[in-house]
Amino acid sequence: MRAPFLFLSVLAATPAAAQSRHDSNAPIAFGADHIELQDKANRAVLTGNVAVTQAEMTLDAQRMTVAYTGQVVDGNPQVSRLDAAGDVAVKRPDQSATGRFGVYDLNRHLITMLGGVTLHQGANVVRGSRLTLNLDTGRAVIDGSSVAGGGGIPGATQAAPGGRVTGTFSVPKRDGAAGQ
């Protein structure tokens, strides 16, 4: 039997116009307590209160590995992927998500989060084990069958209980008699 999952194109409380395409070509600004450049491996490792901003989106974590292609354009290395771990949070103007781990694939314009994921959009909340967010379309896929956080053990994962997606959707107030 296929594991249950939930497709969310646009959650009910947010107008379609609020779902804007993210500019994955915008510069990436970062801040962290520590950075280690590993040029031969084409990556940088950021640790401690990491905050990354690109256009209107922020990505926060305790640790992040920035992978770049080795190509340099106008003096800047070309970033291809961000791998985040520990208290990962993604914030966009119309939604936010949290989880234990996250991967931002800049080439595919996808963010994947794992481990006790929670997605907020307006008053709507959805929880699962894995979230895939398409930054071009705003489409979010929540899966309950992946992994959940490892009970406070850093880097650990465990099977999600029941493999289910749960949440709450807000319902707009309607005119008319109650119960109709």
Secondary structure, DSSP 8 states (H G I E B T S, - for coil): ----EEEESS-TTS-GGG-----TTS-EEEE-SEEEEEGGGTEEEEEEEEEEEETTEEEEEEEEEEEEEEEEETTEEEEEEEEEEEEEEEEETTEEEEEEEEEEETTTTEEEEEEEEEEEETTEEEEEEEEEEETTT--EEEESSSEEE-TT-TT-EEE-GGG--EEE------SS-TT-
